[in-house]
Amino acid sequence: MDENAGIYAQESPYLERFVQMGVASGRILRVTFPREADDDTEEDHAVLDRIIAYLEGVEDNFDDVQVALTLPTDQRNVLEAVRKIPYGEQVNVETLTRMTSDLDHTEDADLDLVRTALDSNPAPLLVPDHRVRDGPSAAPPDVEQKLRSLEGL
């Protein structure tokens, strides 16, 4: 199958779930963590192999992976800032708001925008919302906790 498009999944013993991702035009559209993979998935994809290695303890920031952030511009800016949080580090929503251009950490509306963007994250793990300690994660709670634990957060 062409790695530029399709649905890929592999089981992660660490998460006790599958990691499933959708790809189009060589960009990751979505990452999910279903209990069972869709029937039409393929296993072989370089990014998926890297995700499984990460879940086995190999440090990776995935900063070279192209993620299609098809969200409003202000939310996309938040998620792009999340991608800059290094492996093993965490920030809070206020700090993330400061890290995002054109947002003011003293404005409730901007703090809410950051939380909305985190909740709408199409690719948790690749856009590591688990590194934002007091914000929502788009990953299931048990997956979020395991990702934090893996990075010592």
ABEGO torsion letter per residue (X at the ends): XBAABEBBBBBBAAAGBBBBBBBBGGBBABBBBBABBBAABBABBAAAAAAAAAAAGBBBAGAABBBBBBBBAAAAAAAAAAAABBBGBBBBAAAAAAABBGBBAABAAAAAAAAAAAAABABBGABBAAABAABBBABBAAAAAAAAAAAGX
